[in-house]
Amino acid sequence: MDIFNSVFRLNSAWRGAAIELRDGSFMRARKLTFDRNQAFYSAGAIYLSTFSSMDVLESSFTLNKAPLNSAIEVL
């Protein structure tokens, strides 16, 4: 998946409030904004499950929340 020049704001989920990458996924991202997303368990912005990977460049993470890992969780 390629994502460019996008804003993820005020999203909520149990895990990975803005983006969740499942088994074996790959994401290339540039110039993203993650703002005030909330996960109720973990990964306030991005969650990567087993064998997933990502390249995130020139992006900002502000005020994302979760009890565990407020921005990114990688398994």
C-alpha positions as CSV (number, residue, x, y, z in Angstrom):
1,M,0.0,0.0,0.0
2,D,1.3,3.5,-0.8
3,I,-0.1,6.5,1.0
4,F,1.0,10.1,0.4
5,N,-0.1,13.5,1.7
6,S,-2.8,12.3,3.9
7,V,-4.3,13.2,7.3
8,F,-5.6,10.7,9.9
9,R,-7.4,12.6,12.6
10,L,-9.8,11.6,15.4
11,N,-10.0,7.9,14.6
12,S,-10.6,5.3,17.2
13,A,-10.2,1.5,17.4
14,W,-9.3,-1.3,19.8
15,R,-5.8,-1.5,18.3
16,G,-4.2,0.6,15.5
17,A,-6.6,3.5,15.6
18,A,-5.6,4.9,12.2
19,I,-3.9,2.0,10.3
20,E,-3.6,-1.7,10.9
21,L,-1.2,-3.7,8.7
22,R,-2.1,-7.4,8.8
23,D,0.2,-10.5,8.2
24,G,2.8,-9.8,5.5
25,S,1.6,-6.3,4.6
26,F,3.9,-3.5,3.4
27,M,3.2,0.2,3.6
28,R,5.1,3.0,2.0
29,A,4.1,6.5,3.3
30,R,5.3,10.0,3.0
31,K,4.0,13.3,4.4
32,L,1.3,11.8,6.6
33,T,-0.2,13.5,9.7
34,F,-1.5,11.4,12.6
35,D,-3.4,13.6,15.0
36,R,-5.5,12.8,18.0
37,N,-6.2,9.2,17.2
38,Q,-7.1,6.9,20.1
39,A,-6.7,3.1,20.5
40,F,-8.5,1.6,23.5
41,Y,-5.8,-1.1,23.9
42,S,-2.6,-0.4,21.9
43,A,-1.1,1.4,18.9
44,G,-2.7,4.8,19.0
45,A,-1.8,5.5,15.3
46,I,-0.3,2.4,13.5
47,Y,-0.3,-1.3,14.3
48,L,1.9,-3.8,12.4
49,S,1.3,-7.5,12.9
50,T,3.7,-10.3,12.2
51,F,5.8,-10.1,9.0
52,S,4.5,-6.6,8.2
53,S,6.8,-3.7,7.5
54,M,6.6,0.0,6.6
55,D,8.6,3.0,5.4
56,V,7.3,6.2,6.8
57,L,9.0,9.4,5.9
58,E,8.4,13.1,6.6
59,S,5.4,12.4,8.8
60,S,4.1,13.7,12.1
61,F,2.5,12.0,15.1
62,T,0.8,14.3,17.6
63,L,-1.5,13.7,20.6
64,N,-2.2,10.0,19.7
65,K,-3.3,7.9,22.7
66,A,-3.4,4.3,23.9
67,P,-2.7,2.5,27.2
68,L,0.1,0.7,25.4
69,N,2.3,2.3,22.6
70,S,0.7,5.7,21.9
71,A,2.0,5.9,18.3
72,I,3.2,2.6,16.7
73,E,3.3,-1.0,17.8
74,V,5.3,-3.6,15.8
75,L,5.1,-7.3,16.6
